[in-house]
Every structure is written in C-alpha cells, then in structure tokens.
Amino acid sequence: MNRLNSYSIAILLAAALAAPAVIVAAPAAQDDRVYDRDHKDYHHWDDHENQAWHRYLAEQHRQEHEFAKANKKEQEAYWNWRHSHPD
C-alpha cells in the first residue's frame, strides 16, 4: 500500500510539473481585430484587409509598409478611406 502511495505522489508531481509546459505550448487564440476610434468599430485584419491596405498605399502614392508601423494619423486616414471604399 505504501508503494502505491509513492507512485501516486510521483505521478501527481510529474503532472504538476508538466502542466505549465503544456499550457505554454498550446497555441494562443489570436485576436486580429483593429479598433477604428473615429468610426467606433472593429475591423478583422486578414489577408483581404491587408490587400485593401496595400491598395490604399498605392492610391495615395505612399511607400509600402505594414499597417502596424503606420502612425496614428495615417491609420486614421486609412480607416476614413476604407469606410468610403467598401468591398
């Protein structure tokens, strides 16, 4: 009986030590939403929205760069453009 308790404790200890590794290894849920303050709505940033961003840059004759690296003024200008150019 004593041996059974030792095995049980060892298994529980191993599970307790492995749990954080399993939690970290699990993929995190991704929230690819971007908030548009002026229009007070969210936009899901996906490949389609990324294509619209690059189309906006081309129409405005701006250098290619990621939306996340754009300053707030440029992001606001994009959302204004985006609301006037729906899909």
C-alpha positions as a Markdown table, in Angstrom:
| # | Residue | x | y | z |
|---|---|---|---|---|
| 1 | Met | 0.0 | 0.0 | 0.0 |
| 2 | Asn | 2.9 | 2.3 | 0.8 |
| 3 | Arg | 4.4 | 1.7 | -2.6 |
| 4 | Leu | 1.1 | 2.6 | -4.3 |
| 5 | Asn | 1.0 | 5.9 | -2.5 |
| 6 | Ser | 4.6 | 6.6 | -3.6 |
| 7 | Tyr | 3.6 | 6.0 | -7.2 |
| 8 | Ser | 0.5 | 8.1 | -6.9 |
| 9 | Ile | 2.5 | 11.0 | -5.5 |
| 10 | Ala | 5.2 | 10.7 | -8.2 |
| 11 | Ile | 2.5 | 10.8 | -10.9 |
| 12 | Leu | 0.8 | 13.8 | -9.4 |
| 13 | Leu | 4.1 | 15.6 | -9.1 |
| 14 | Ala | 5.1 | 14.9 | -12.7 |
| 15 | Ala | 1.7 | 16.1 | -13.9 |
| 16 | Ala | 2.0 | 19.3 | -11.8 |
| 17 | Leu | 5.5 | 20.0 | -13.3 |
| 18 | Ala | 4.3 | 19.2 | -16.8 |
| 19 | Ala | 1.2 | 21.3 | -16.7 |
| 20 | Pro | 2.9 | 24.7 | -17.3 |
| 21 | Ala | 4.8 | 23.4 | -20.3 |
| 22 | Val | 1.6 | 22.1 | -21.8 |
| 23 | Ile | -0.2 | 25.4 | -21.3 |
| 24 | Val | 2.7 | 27.4 | -22.8 |
| 25 | Ala | 2.9 | 25.1 | -25.8 |
| 26 | Ala | -0.8 | 25.4 | -26.6 |
| 27 | Pro | -1.4 | 27.9 | -29.4 |
| 28 | Ala | -2.8 | 31.2 | -28.1 |
| 29 | Ala | -6.1 | 32.4 | -29.6 |
| 30 | Gln | -5.3 | 35.2 | -32.0 |
| 31 | Asp | -7.4 | 38.4 | -32.0 |
| 32 | Asp | -6.6 | 40.1 | -35.3 |
| 33 | Arg | -9.0 | 42.9 | -34.7 |
| 34 | Val | -8.1 | 46.5 | -35.1 |
| 35 | Tyr | -10.1 | 49.3 | -33.5 |
| 36 | Asp | -11.1 | 52.3 | -35.5 |
| 37 | Arg | -11.5 | 55.1 | -33.0 |
| 38 | Asp | -13.2 | 57.6 | -35.3 |
| 39 | His | -15.9 | 55.2 | -36.5 |
| 40 | Lys | -16.0 | 53.4 | -33.2 |
| 41 | Asp | -15.9 | 49.9 | -34.7 |
| 42 | Tyr | -13.5 | 46.9 | -35.1 |
| 43 | His | -12.1 | 45.5 | -38.3 |
| 44 | His | -10.8 | 42.0 | -38.6 |
| 45 | Trp | -7.3 | 42.2 | -40.1 |
| 46 | Asp | -7.0 | 39.4 | -42.5 |
| 47 | Asp | -5.5 | 38.9 | -46.0 |
| 48 | His | -8.4 | 40.8 | -47.5 |
| 49 | Glu | -7.9 | 43.8 | -45.3 |
| 50 | Asn | -4.1 | 43.6 | -45.9 |
| 51 | Gln | -4.8 | 43.8 | -49.6 |
| 52 | Ala | -7.0 | 46.9 | -49.1 |
| 53 | Trp | -4.2 | 48.5 | -47.1 |
| 54 | His | -1.7 | 48.0 | -49.9 |
| 55 | Arg | -4.3 | 49.2 | -52.4 |
| 56 | Tyr | -4.7 | 52.4 | -50.2 |
| 57 | Leu | -0.9 | 52.9 | -50.1 |
| 58 | Ala | -0.7 | 52.6 | -53.9 |
| 59 | Glu | -3.6 | 55.0 | -54.5 |
| 60 | Gln | -2.0 | 57.5 | -52.1 |
| 61 | His | 1.4 | 57.1 | -53.7 |
| 62 | Arg | 2.9 | 56.1 | -50.3 |
| 63 | Gln | 5.8 | 53.8 | -49.6 |
| 64 | Glu | 4.9 | 50.2 | -48.8 |
| 65 | His | 4.9 | 49.4 | -45.1 |
| 66 | Glu | 2.9 | 47.5 | -42.5 |
| 67 | Phe | -0.3 | 49.0 | -41.0 |
| 68 | Ala | 1.1 | 48.4 | -37.5 |
| 69 | Lys | 4.1 | 50.6 | -38.3 |
| 70 | Ala | 2.0 | 53.5 | -39.6 |
| 71 | Asn | 1.5 | 56.5 | -37.3 |
| 72 | Lys | -2.0 | 57.3 | -35.9 |
| 73 | Lys | -2.7 | 60.0 | -38.5 |
| 74 | Glu | -2.0 | 57.6 | -41.4 |
| 75 | Gln | -4.1 | 54.8 | -39.7 |
| 76 | Glu | -7.0 | 57.3 | -39.3 |
| 77 | Ala | -6.7 | 58.3 | -42.9 |
| 78 | Tyr | -6.8 | 54.7 | -44.0 |
| 79 | Trp | -9.9 | 53.9 | -42.0 |
| 80 | Asn | -11.6 | 57.0 | -43.5 |
| 81 | Trp | -10.6 | 55.8 | -46.9 |
| 82 | Arg | -11.7 | 52.2 | -46.1 |
| 83 | His | -15.2 | 53.3 | -45.0 |
| 84 | Ser | -15.7 | 55.2 | -48.2 |
| 85 | His | -14.3 | 52.2 | -50.2 |
| 86 | Pro | -16.4 | 49.2 | -49.0 |
| 87 | Asp | -15.9 | 45.8 | -50.6 |
